[in-house]
């Protein structure tokens, strides 16, 4: 497979309630659910595991917020959104693109 073609992508609403699944606007690939762990902290679950945890995730979001990856495994990755070098904040819309072998 070609490494420069996204294996998955998602657009989701990050403003929902803590402890609930986020609303997915659109997605492609093996992304099954996004769970809101706390304010500005989300776990993206992968239904078909990636071959290893060495994949690349590019994250962006609305407003002046930035997105960061906190951890990743073959079955999920964790996103944080907020202002750079400050606390986490809810982003209205979060976008993630995954590249993997």
N, C-alpha and C positions, 0 to 999 in steps of 0.2 A: 504494500500500500504506500501511497505517497505521503510523506510526513508533513507537507505544507498544506494539505487539505484538512480542514477541521473535522475531528471525529465526533464532536458534539458542540452544541451551543444552546444557550437558553436566555430568555428575557423573562424576568419575574418581578412581582410586586413585593418590595421589601418592607412595606409599611404596616403589614398585618400584625396580629396579636402574637406575643411571645408564647412558645409552646404549641404552636399550630403550624401546619403546612402552609407555605406561601402560594399565592396564585401564580401559575405559570402562564405568561402571555403567549409565548411561542417557544418551541424547542425543536431540536434535531438530535438524533443519536440516542444513546442509552441513559439519558437523564430521566429519572423516575419521579422524584419528589425533591422539594427544597423545604427544610425544616428551620423555623426561626428559633434559635437557641436563646437569644437575648437581644437587647437593642443593638442593631447593626451587626449581628453575628448570625450566620446562616450555614447550614450543612446541606450541600448538594449531593444527593444520593444517586449512584450509578447502578442501573439494573443489570447490565452485562459488564463484569469487571474488565478493566484495562489490563494489559499483559504485565505491567509493573507500575510503580508509583513515580516514574520518571517522566511523566507527561507535563506539558506546559499549559497553564491556564492564564488567559488574559482577561482581566476584569475591569469594567468601568461602570459608572453609574451617573444618575442625573445630578443636577445642581452643582455645587462646588465640592461635592464629596469625591473621595477616591476609594477604590476597592483594593483589598489585599488578600492574599492567600495565606491562611494560618497553618494548615496541615493538609496532607493529601495521602490517600491510600488507593488501592486498586478499586475500591467500592464507593468512595466518597471524597469530597474535598470541602474545606471550610473557608468561607468568605467573611471578611470584615469590611464594613463601610463606615466612613466618617470623614472628618477633616484631618489633614495630614498632621501627625504627631500629637493628636489630642484624643479625646474619648470617641467611642463608637457612636454613630448616629444612624437612624433608619434612612435608607435611600428609598425614594418612591419607586424607581425602576432600577434594577441591577441587570447587567449584561455580562455573560461569561462565554468564552470560546475556548475549547479544549483541543490541543494538538497532541497526538500520540502516534507511536509506531503501530 
